[in-house]
Amino acid sequence: MSSPHVSVVIPTYNRCGVVAETLRTVVAQDHSNFEIVVVDDGSKDQTAEFIRREFPTINVVEQANKGPSGARNTGAKAARGEILVFFDSDDFMHPHAVRTLVELLERFPEARSSSTDNQLQCHALGTFLANHYYDLPEFARFHEIPVVRRDGSARLFAGRPMYHALLKGNLLQQPWAIYREDFLRLGGFDESIRLCEDWDMSLRVAESLPLAVSDDVISIHQREKERLQMSLATGQAEMHLRVLRKHLSRNRWHDPYAYSLIRSRIAMYYKSFGDCSYGQSRRAAWRHYLRSFWNWPFDHVVAARVLLWLPGAIAKS
């Protein structure tokens, strides 16, 4: 039986200095039937010209800057493979990466998407984690998600448990695979979300598709100095809130647990905003605390702050 045709989709923007090393690891894949689609998202450093010159077999698509979501959607539309594998332009694939993702889909015929573990190289701290899923404490809840079926270290997930776990934060890492028809049916990446688009996509995949995951390590994720605290990047929290609000209304009656979980997470963000604002503007802080209290009425700390500080704010206004 012939192996399925796979399209590895890689968005890039002004990465001419580092993309070559990434592409060498992708070109070296041992899967027998795949193509590479690189989308140059409006680079100003001749990235597209460099790739065409150094990697003539790669399909390079150029577009005006639309952000990573728009670039990945463009790559998916240009792809010819029945399976899409999404990857970043500054990470490294091990030679068996694509093959492992495809074999996961074949081991679990019900699955429509697959994901595995990776290694984390943090250049800012000089640290290296051999297994993302096991070495980071925040990934511990991954191993508490109920599974539909096991095959060695590989698991099949379906239904709401994975979706609920992802609402607390993303657990699925690139590279990951999805059947192209399912990706297009889901509408691709949300192009209004630019900083946590992978989390939103993971939520929508888990919400509607069976997912196969294994502990196989297939890539090295590079965390650069300027990206050490992406969660604190300008606009990141606002994008997280956009994702949460997007899922809030659709779960109000369909999934009360998810609805409650999302409200709690929104409240936590507003509580954090209030704490950050308190030293500069008490009034702004109280507004954030009131929003937090509205979304999470059982947070006794926020309730106490609102009740203690609000009278003083009213008196000064």
N, C-alpha and C positions, 0 to 999 in steps of 0.2 A: 504494500500500500504506500502510495507516495505521501510525503510529508506535506502538511498544509503550508500554503504560501503566507508568509508573515511580512508585515511592513513595520519597521522600527521607525517611529516618528520622533524627531528631535527638534524642538524649537531652540533658536539661539538668537542672542542679541548682543552685539559688540563683544564677541568671545573669540575673536580671531587668534588671540594669543594662547588660548587653552583648548580650543575645540579639537585640534588635531589629535592630541593624546586620547581624548574621548573617542573620536571616530576610529582610531586604530584598534581600540578594544572592541568596537562594534563590528567592524569589518572582519575581525578574526573569529566571529562566531562559528561554532561547529554545526549549527543547523543548516541543512542542505538547501533550503528553499526560502530565501528572504531577500528583501530589498531595504534600503535605508532612504528615508525621506527627511531631509533637513529643511526646515522653514526658517529663512533669514527674516527676522521680524523687524525690518527697517534699520539694519546695522549701518553705522557710519565708518566702520573700520575695514571695509572690503572683505568681510567674512565670506560672502557668497563667492567672490572671485577666487579667494584662497582655496575654498573647498573644491570648487570645480577644477582647479589646477592640480591640487594634490590628491584628490579622490574622485577621479573622473567617472567612476561607476555609481556614485551617489546622486540621487535625484535631489537637486537643490531648487526650492521654490522661494521666490522673493515676494515680499509684500510690505506695504507701509506698516509702521508700528501699530499693533493692535493689542499687545500684551501676550503673555504665555497662553492664555485660553484661546485667543483668536488664532495664534500660531499653530497650536495643536489641532484645532478644528480644520484649519487649512490643510495641514499635513494629512489628516484623516481623509479628507475629500480627495486629495491627490493620490492617496495610497491605492495599490492594486491588490493587496493581500486580504485574505478572509479573516485574518487575525491581526489586530493592531497591538504593538508593544510601544508604550510611551516611556521616554527616557530623557534625562536632562543633559545639557551640553557640557557640563563640567564634572560629571561622574564617570566611573569606569565599570565596564561589564567584564565579568569573567567569561571565558570562552563558551561555557555551557549555559549561559543565561537564557537565551532565546529558546534553546532546546528544552530546558527545564520547565519554563512557563508553558510551552506547548504540551509537553508530556503530562503536566498536571491536568490540563484540560482533557487529555485523552484518558487519564486514570479515572476521572470523574466526568462521565459523559453529560451529566446534568448541569455541570458548571458552565457558566458563560463568561467567566472572568477568572484570572489566576494571579497570585501574588506570592512572593517568597521573602525570606530574610535578606539582609545585606550587612555589610560592614560599615562602620562610621569612622572616618578619618577627620578629626578636628584639628586643623592647622593652627588655630588660635591658641588652643590649650596644649597642643602636642600630644593628644591622646588618640588611642585607637581602640575601637570596640569591635570584637570579632563577631558578635551576634547581637544585632540591634534589638531583637525581640526579647532576649534574655538578659542583656547587660544594662538596659535602661529601666529604672524602677517604674516609670510611667507606662511602660509596655506590659507590666505584670498582668493587668486586667485582660490582656489578649488571651491568656491561657485559661481564663475563667469562662469564656464564651462557650455555650453549649454547641456541640458539633452534631451534624446529621450522620456523618460516617467518617471513619478513620482508615487510612491505609499507610501503615508505618508512621512517619512524621508528617504525612500530609493529611489535611482535614478538609471536609466539605461543610460549608456553612450555608444556611438558607433561612429565610424568615426574618423576624425582627431582632433576635439577640445581637447579631453583628451590628445592625443599624444603631441599636441602643448604645453599644460600646463605642461606636464611632462618634456619637453625639457628644461624648466627653472629650473628644480630641482624636485626630487622625492616627490610625495604627498601620495603614497600608502604605508601603513605600514603592518608589520607582526603582527598577522597571516593573511594570505590571502589564498584563495582557487582557484583552477583551475582544470578543468577536465584533468585527466591524459593523455588522448589521445591528447588533445590540447597541453599540456606541451611537450610531446615527439615530436609532429609535429613541434613545434617551435624550437626544438633542445636543450631544457633545458637551464640551465645557461651557460653563456660563461665562460669557465674555464681559459681563459687568463686574465680575470678581477677578481681581488681578493678583492678590497676594496669598490667598489660601484656596485657590481654584482646585487643587488636588484633593483637599478635604471635602469640598462640596461634591466633587465628582465621586469620591469614594462613598459618600453618604447615599447618593442616588443609585450607585451600583448595588450597594448592600441592601438598599430598600426594595429593589425589584429583581435582582438576579442572584442565582446560586453562585457561590464564590469558593474556589479552591485555593488553599494556602498551605505552604510547606515551610519547614525550617531550613531548607537548603539556602546557602549563602551564594548569591549570584552576582553581586556587584559591590562596589565601594562608593559610598556616598561621601562626597567631599564637603566639609563645612569650612568655608573660608573665614578669614578674620572679620571681614566686613559683614558677614552673614551669621555671626556667632549668636546674636540675639534677634533673630527674625521676628519673634513674637512681640518684640518691643519696637519694631520698625514703624515709621510713620504710616498711619492708616491701617495697620494690621488688625488692631482691635476692632476698628469700625467694619472691616471686611468680615471678621469673625461674626460680628453682630448681624451683618447682612445675611450671611449663610444661615444663622440660627433663626432669624425672622422669616426667612424663606421657607423653612421647614415647620415653623410654628403653626401657621394657619391650616396647613394640610393635615396636621396631626391632632387638631382640637377634639374631634369626635372619633376619628379613625383609630388613634392610639393615645389614650389618656396618659399612659406612662411616659411616652416620648414627649407629649405636650408639657407635662409637669417638669420633666428633665430639662427641656429647652428653656422654659421660664426661669428655672433655677440658674442655669448658665448665664442667661441674659442678666439676671439680677446680680450675679457675681461680677460681671463686667462693670455694671453701673456702680457697684460698691467700690471696686478698684478705682474707677474714675473719680468717685467722691474722695477717696483717700488721697489720691494724687492732687486733687484740686484744693484740698482743705487749707493748705498753707498759703495759697495764692488768693483764693476767693471763697469765703465761707458760703456765700450765696450760691455759687456754682456747685460747690460740694453738696449742699443741702438738696439742690435739684437732682443731682445724681443719686443721693441716698433715697429720695422720695421715689424715683423711678425704680430703684432696686427694691424698695419696700413694696411697691405696687406689683412687681413681678414675682416676688418671693416673700409673701406675708409672714412666713414662719421663721425668718431670719431674725432672731432675738437681738443680735448685735446691731443690725441696721435699725430695727424698731426702736431700740433704746437711744440710738444717736438721733433719730428723727424726733422722738418725743422730748429729748433733753435740749436739742439745739434749735429746733424749729421756733419755739416761742421767742428766743432771743433774736432770731432772724427777722421775725415779724415785727418785733418792737423796734428794730433798727431800720426797717424799710420805710 
